[in-house]
Amino acid sequence: MAMDPLSINRRSFLERSFAGLGGIAFSSLMQQAMAEQAPWPGRYDNALHFAPKAKRVIHLCMAGGPSQFESFDYKPELNRIHGQPFPESFTKGQQLAQLQGSQLIARGSFAKFQQHGESGTYVSDLFPHMAKVIDHFAVINSMTTEQINHDPAHAFFNSGSIVKGRPSMGSWLLYGLGAETSDLPGYVVLMSAGGGGAQPVSSRQWSSGFLPGKYQGVQFQSNGAAVHYLGNPEGICQSTQRLVVDEVKRMNGLLSETRYDPEIAARIAQYEMAFRMQSSVPSLTDLAGEPQSILDLYGIKEANESSFARNCLLARRMVERGVRFVQLYHRAWDHHRDIEKDMPFSAKNTDQATAALIQDLLQRGMLEDTLVIWGGEFGRTPMGQGTGRDHHINAFSLLMAGGGIKGGIVHGKTDELGYGVVQDKVTVHDLHATLLHQLGINDAAFTYKFQGLDFKLSGVEPAKVIKKILL
């Protein structure tokens, strides 16, 4: 049977048009993403929904779940009934992690609380440095979450879902706002540990999920080279490496002639960025140029030490150079036992540097448009678990500062024993909506179509911006 000439022409047209359109689209992507000194544009680069109060975010993640009862939620009634059976009226039918079926005994705080700052905010004696800058923080004592185990709780806090393959909030922000630097990743992750309860943190927590790969978070190492395999192999000079990068770009460009795949542009962009990072990363991580007064402020004893303090200073240096989202995980807060021994150590390792970061950003005029978040993936129970506390999702504390956040306030309230929220409940999705709002984005309109569905960071149900903590 003879082939219809029209169908041949149609097939030929579609095939050639696809290749041509793919090349045009690829060229457009490359013009945007690959300009030597031009950062990646964002979806809302020139069309934000609101006037933004923040330009960048530093998330200080206290991985493991710090106890609110030894930090920022003062509960004298819980202290009064310490050692007594915990009232069943609070816990009946409630979800518990490891205390299910156990006799529940009230555990008061071993830390002492005092009021600090002009606001008179209660802070425990484990955080003396943060107490001095507490008037810059909004303390949210009414946070809640839906996941009671560490990895899914981290995933939920980061992506608003426990389903694998969902983008983290850092990737969402980079997608929406773009990057302000072409020499460093727009989203960087740093890790530290110190104290008991060092739970592992998986790399899926900074995944770009179904968003293009260029929005992926990049982990910088605490020891040795900040980024593995970034330097040239022995005997390979910079000009030779440039030739390799150019050849990879050319070969990927040939591939783009037959298919349209945004990941091709992403891969080439990553090669280009890696090439530039060979110069930018060493200068970023070299603290030799920082005055001793700054090192002392953060509590850094050696410039190359692996610590939360050094990571906080690196975070300031990163946002100063245009990194959009920096996430610092300190793995030290899963205190199921020995909380009286281990939590003071964990607090000491993070307290001074957290306060120093606030002071440093403030004195540089950057705190007003840098949003700082401090907190864990959940809290701890008001009941004891041997010598510690179990996981708790019904109420925990989280702190926010800068980026249009009202300092010196306490938002939300828990019951007299700190088991549940009785006023101004805040969900993780509410936090995401507030984060996006401060960056100028309406969370309800911020979607990405994947597999036929419109996905949001802030979830399916409407989320609420926490307006009471905003300037």
C-alpha positions in Angstrom: 0.0 0.0 0.0 1.4 3.4 -1.0 2.2 5.7 1.9 0.1 8.9 1.9 2.6 11.7 1.0 0.8 14.0 3.4 1.5 11.6 6.3 5.2 11.4 5.3 5.4 15.2 5.1 3.6 15.5 8.4 5.9 13.0 10.1 9.0 14.6 8.6 7.7 18.0 9.7 7.0 17.0 13.2 10.4 15.2 13.6 12.4 18.1 12.2 10.3 20.7 14.0 10.9 18.8 17.3 14.6 18.8 16.7 14.5 22.4 15.7 12.3 23.6 18.5 14.4 21.5 20.9 17.5 23.3 19.7 15.9 26.7 20.0 14.7 25.9 23.5 18.1 24.5 24.5 19.8 27.6 23.2 17.4 29.8 25.2 18.0 27.7 28.3 21.8 28.0 27.8 21.7 31.7 27.2 19.9 32.1 30.6 21.8 29.5 32.6 25.2 29.5 31.1 26.2 33.2 30.9 29.6 33.2 32.6 28.7 35.7 35.3 24.9 35.6 35.2 23.0 33.8 37.9 20.1 31.5 37.2 16.8 33.4 36.9 13.8 32.3 39.0 10.2 31.8 38.0 9.2 35.0 39.8 12.4 36.9 39.0 10.6 40.1 38.0 7.0 39.3 39.1 6.8 38.6 42.8 3.4 38.5 44.3 4.3 40.8 47.2 7.1 43.2 48.1 9.6 40.8 49.7 10.9 41.4 53.2 13.6 38.7 52.9 16.0 37.8 50.1 17.7 34.7 51.5 17.2 32.1 54.2 19.5 30.4 56.8 18.0 27.4 58.4 19.7 26.2 61.6 18.3 22.7 61.9 18.7 21.2 65.3 18.4 17.6 64.1 17.0 15.1 66.5 14.5 17.4 68.2 15.6 19.6 71.0 13.5 19.6 74.2 11.4 22.7 74.5 11.2 22.2 78.2 14.9 22.9 78.6 15.0 25.7 76.1 12.1 28.1 75.4 8.8 26.8 76.8 8.8 27.4 80.6 6.4 25.1 82.4 6.4 25.6 86.2 3.4 23.3 86.7 5.2 20.5 84.9 8.1 21.1 87.3 5.7 20.9 90.3 4.4 17.5 89.4 7.9 16.1 88.4 8.0 12.4 89.2 4.3 11.9 89.5 2.0 10.0 87.1 1.2 12.1 84.0 -2.5 12.8 83.8 -4.2 10.4 81.5 -6.6 13.0 80.3 -3.8 14.6 78.2 -2.6 11.4 76.5 -5.6 9.1 76.1 -5.8 8.1 72.4 -2.7 10.2 71.5 0.2 9.0 69.4 3.4 8.3 71.2 6.7 7.2 69.7 8.4 4.8 72.2 6.4 5.3 75.3 3.3 3.5 74.0 2.0 1.2 76.7 4.5 2.5 79.3 3.7 4.1 82.6 3.9 7.8 81.9 5.7 9.9 84.5 5.9 13.7 84.4 9.4 15.0 83.9 10.1 18.6 84.9 12.9 20.7 83.5 16.4 20.3 84.9 17.3 23.7 83.4 16.5 27.0 85.1 14.5 29.7 83.3 14.8 33.5 83.5 13.2 36.3 81.6 15.5 38.2 79.2 15.5 41.3 77.1 13.1 44.1 77.0 10.5 41.5 76.0 10.9 39.5 79.1 11.0 36.3 77.1 11.7 33.1 79.1 14.9 31.4 78.1 16.6 28.5 79.9 20.1 28.9 81.3 21.4 26.4 78.7 21.2 29.2 76.1 22.9 32.3 77.7 24.1 33.8 74.4 20.8 33.4 72.6 19.1 35.0 75.7 21.2 38.2 75.0 19.7 38.5 71.5 16.3 37.1 72.2 14.6 40.4 71.4 15.5 39.7 67.7 13.6 36.4 67.7 10.0 35.5 67.5 9.7 32.4 69.7 6.9 30.1 68.4 5.9 27.7 71.1 3.0 26.3 69.3 4.6 24.4 66.4 3.1 21.0 65.5 4.0 18.4 62.9 2.6 15.1 61.5 5.5 12.8 61.6 6.9 11.2 64.8 10.1 9.5 63.5 13.2 11.3 62.4 13.7 10.8 58.7 10.0 11.2 57.7 9.8 14.2 60.1 12.8 15.8 58.4 11.2 15.1 55.0 7.9 16.6 56.1 9.6 19.7 57.5 11.7 20.2 54.4 9.2 19.2 51.6 5.7 19.2 53.2 5.4 15.5 52.4 6.9 12.2 53.4 6.6 10.9 49.8 10.0 10.4 48.3 10.8 12.5 45.3 9.3 15.7 46.5 11.4 18.9 46.3 12.8 20.4 49.5 12.0 24.0 50.5 15.5 25.1 49.6 14.9 23.8 46.0 11.5 25.4 45.9 12.9 28.8 46.9 15.7 28.5 44.3 13.2 27.6 41.6 10.9 30.5 42.5 13.6 33.2 43.1 16.6 32.0 41.2 20.2 32.4 42.2 22.1 35.6 43.0 25.5 34.1 42.2 26.9 32.0 39.4 30.1 31.1 41.3 28.5 29.1 44.1 25.4 26.8 44.3 22.2 28.7 45.2 21.4 26.1 47.9 24.1 24.8 50.2 24.0 22.3 53.1 26.5 22.0 56.0 26.6 19.3 58.6 28.0 19.2 62.2 27.6 17.0 65.3 28.5 17.2 68.9 26.8 15.7 71.9 24.6 12.6 72.4 21.8 11.7 70.0 23.5 12.1 66.6 20.8 10.8 64.3 21.8 10.4 60.6 20.4 12.8 58.1 19.8 11.5 54.5 20.6 13.5 51.4 17.0 13.3 50.3 16.4 16.1 52.7 17.9 18.6 50.2 16.7 16.9 47.0 15.2 18.9 44.2 12.7 16.0 43.6 10.8 16.5 40.4 12.2 20.1 39.9 15.1 20.4 37.5 18.4 19.1 38.9 20.0 22.5 39.0 17.9 23.3 42.1 19.4 20.5 44.1 21.1 21.3 47.4 24.8 20.8 47.5 26.4 19.5 50.6 29.8 21.0 51.6 32.0 18.8 53.7 33.1 19.8 57.2 36.6 18.2 56.8 39.1 18.3 54.0 37.9 19.6 50.6 34.5 21.3 50.9 33.3 19.6 47.8 34.6 16.2 46.7 36.4 15.9 43.4 36.2 19.6 42.7 39.9 20.1 42.1 41.7 19.1 39.0 43.5 15.7 38.9 47.2 15.8 39.3 48.9 17.0 36.1 45.7 18.7 34.7 46.0 22.5 34.4 43.2 25.0 34.4 43.3 25.6 30.7 43.1 21.8 30.0 40.1 21.5 32.3 38.5 24.4 30.4 38.9 22.4 27.2 37.3 19.4 28.8 34.3 21.4 30.0 33.9 23.0 26.6 34.0 19.6 24.9 31.3 18.2 27.3 29.2 21.2 26.5 29.6 20.6 22.8 28.7 16.9 23.0 25.6 17.6 25.2 24.7 20.3 22.7 24.7 17.7 19.9 22.4 15.6 22.1 20.0 18.5 22.4 19.6 18.6 18.7 17.6 15.4 18.8 15.7 15.8 22.0 14.4 18.5 24.3 15.5 17.7 27.9 16.0 20.6 30.4 18.4 18.3 32.3 20.9 18.6 29.5 21.1 22.3 30.2 21.3 21.6 33.9 24.2 19.2 33.5 26.2 21.7 31.4 25.4 24.4 33.9 26.7 22.2 36.7 29.9 21.6 34.8 30.4 25.3 34.3 29.6 26.0 37.9 32.0 23.3 39.1 34.7 24.9 37.0 34.1 28.4 38.6 33.8 26.8 42.1 37.4 25.6 41.8 38.3 29.3 42.5 35.3 30.5 44.5 35.0 27.6 47.1 38.6 27.8 48.4 38.3 31.5 48.9 34.9 31.1 50.6 36.1 28.4 53.1 39.4 30.1 53.9 38.7 32.0 57.1 42.2 33.5 57.3 40.9 36.9 56.2 38.3 37.1 59.0 39.4 39.3 62.0 40.1 37.5 65.3 37.2 39.5 66.8 34.8 37.7 64.4 36.3 34.3 65.2 36.0 35.0 68.9 32.4 36.2 68.4 31.4 32.8 67.0 33.6 30.9 69.4 35.9 29.4 66.7 39.2 28.2 68.1 40.8 27.0 64.9 39.9 28.4 61.5 39.8 24.9 59.9 37.9 23.2 62.7 34.8 21.1 62.0 32.1 22.7 64.1 28.6 24.3 64.1 30.4 27.6 64.9 32.5 27.5 61.8 29.4 26.5 59.7 27.5 29.5 61.0 30.3 31.8 59.9 30.5 30.1 56.5 26.7 30.6 56.2 27.2 34.3 56.7 29.9 34.3 54.1 27.7 32.4 51.7 24.7 34.6 51.9 27.0 37.6 51.6 28.2 36.1 48.3 24.6 35.5 47.0 23.7 32.0 48.1 19.9 31.9 48.4 19.4 29.1 51.0 21.8 27.7 53.5 20.9 24.8 55.7 23.0 23.9 58.8 22.2 20.5 60.4 23.6 20.0 63.9 23.1 16.3 64.7 23.0 16.2 68.5 19.5 16.5 69.9 17.9 13.0 70.1 18.0 12.8 73.9 16.1 9.6 74.8 18.5 9.1 77.7 21.1 11.1 79.6 19.4 14.4 78.7 20.9 16.2 81.7 24.4 15.3 80.6 24.1 15.6 76.8 21.7 18.5 76.2 23.9 21.1 78.0 26.8 19.9 75.7 24.6 20.2 72.5 23.4 23.6 73.6 26.9 24.8 74.3 28.0 23.8 70.8 25.3 25.8 69.2 24.2 28.7 71.5 27.1 31.1 71.0 27.4 30.6 67.3 23.6 31.1 66.8 23.7 34.4 68.7 26.9 35.4 66.9 25.2 34.9 63.5 22.4 37.2 64.5 24.8 39.8 65.7 27.1 39.5 62.7 24.2 39.8 60.2 22.8 42.7 62.2 26.1 44.7 62.2 26.5 44.2 58.5 22.9 45.4 57.8 21.9 42.0 56.5 19.6 40.7 59.2 16.7 42.8 57.9 16.5 40.8 54.6 17.9 37.5 55.8 15.4 35.1 57.4 17.0 32.9 60.1 15.1 29.8 61.4 16.2 27.8 64.5 14.6 24.5 65.5 14.2 20.8 65.1 11.9 18.4 63.2 9.8 17.9 66.4 10.0 18.4 70.1 10.2 16.1 73.2 7.6 14.7 75.6 6.7 16.3 79.0 7.0 12.7 80.2 10.2 11.0 81.0 11.8 8.1 79.1 14.3 6.8 81.6 16.8 9.5 81.8 15.6 11.4 78.7 12.5 12.4 76.7 10.7 10.7 73.8 9.7 12.3 70.5 6.7 14.7 70.6 4.7 16.1 67.6 1.8 17.9 69.4 3.8 21.0 70.5 7.4 22.2 70.2 9.4 25.4 69.9 10.9 27.1 66.8 12.5 30.5 66.5 12.6 33.0 63.6 14.5 36.2 63.2 15.2 38.8 60.5 13.5 39.0 57.1 10.5 41.0 58.3 9.9 38.9 61.4 8.8 40.8 64.6 11.4 40.3 67.3 10.8 40.0 71.0 7.5 38.2 70.9 6.3 34.8 71.9 3.7 33.3 69.6 1.3 30.5 70.6 0.7 28.8 73.9 0.7 25.3 75.1 -1.3 23.8 78.0 0.1 24.0 81.6 2.1 20.7 81.1 3.3 21.5 77.6 1.6 18.5 76.0 -0.6 20.3 73.4 -1.3 23.7 71.8 -4.1 25.7 73.3 -3.5 29.0 71.4 -2.3 29.9 67.8 -1.4 26.5 66.5 1.2 26.6 63.8 1.7 23.7 61.3 4.7 23.0 59.1 2.6 24.1 56.1 1.9 27.4 57.8 5.6 27.8 58.3 6.2 27.2 54.6 3.5 29.7 53.6 5.0 32.3 55.9 8.5 31.6 54.6 7.3 32.1 51.0 5.3 35.2 51.9 8.4 36.9 53.4 10.2 36.2 50.1 7.4 37.7 48.1 5.6 34.6 46.9 2.0 33.6 47.4 2.1 29.9 48.4 -1.3 29.2 47.0 -0.2 30.3 43.5 3.3 28.7 43.7 2.8 25.4 41.9 4.7 23.0 39.6 3.0 20.6 37.3 4.3 17.0 37.6 2.5 13.9 36.3 -0.5 16.0 35.5 -0.9 17.4 39.0 -0.1 20.9 40.4 2.2 20.4 43.4 2.8 23.0 46.2 5.4 23.3 49.0 2.6 24.2 51.4 0.5 21.2 50.7 -3.0 20.5 49.5 -5.1 22.1 52.2 -4.9 25.9 52.5 -2.0 27.0 54.7 -2.0 30.2 56.9 0.6 32.9 56.9 1.6 33.5 60.6 0.7 37.2 60.4 1.1 37.9 64.1 4.9 37.5 63.9 5.3 39.7 60.9 6.4 43.4 61.0 
